[in-house]
Amino acid sequence: MEAIASEAGVSKQTIYRWWRSKALVVLEVMLTGDAEFEIVPMPSTGDLRRDCLSWVRSMLVEAFQETHVGMARSLVVAGLQGDAGTEHLLQRASMWDHGALAERLREAERAGELREGVDIAAAASAMGDPLIFRMLIGSAPPLSWAESLVDVVVTGLLRPAEASRPS
């Protein structure tokens, strides 16, 4: 909290007046999109399926480290213990509207790879939320599960001709 207060140019007491914990501060900046926390980079090779597979494989290695699992759990607790402002942010959260995964999906959309009308935030959520859930329970899924997740999500996003193309 001292570092947050110093960066903001206010006293630590001022930070605690608005947020009860560091986790609540982090949760708010994530939910408002004021900060992005990219655990692993998203490749952009021109092949969406391959890029998503590479991303999810990297996530299995990085995201399931104890520090990241602990942070995910702290953020959930912060959300559950938050005040009305936190609850409001959670209800209107657009966490999946930004970030490397959403940007890679938008890139595929601009390239005409995705079927018309895809909701980018919902697509990113479909790929990211199951990984977050697995982080919360502390159980890294097997690589085969993660690859199946990517295959199901990406197949649902692609135009029919693109979906049947082998990678």
PEGI-V677811 format. One record per helix or strand. SS is the DSSP state (A for helix, B for strand). FROM is the first residue (numbers start at 1). TO is the last residue. If there is no record, write none. Layout:
ss->SS from->FROM to->TO
ss->SS from->FROM to->TO
//
This chain:
ss->A from->2 to->8
ss->A from->12 to->18
ss->A from->22 to->32
ss->A from->48 to->62
ss->A from->66 to->81
ss->A from->84 to->91
ss->A from->95 to->97
ss->A from->100 to->110
ss->B from->114 to->114
ss->A from->120 to->137
ss->A from->143 to->157
ss->B from->158 to->158
ss->A from->160 to->163
//
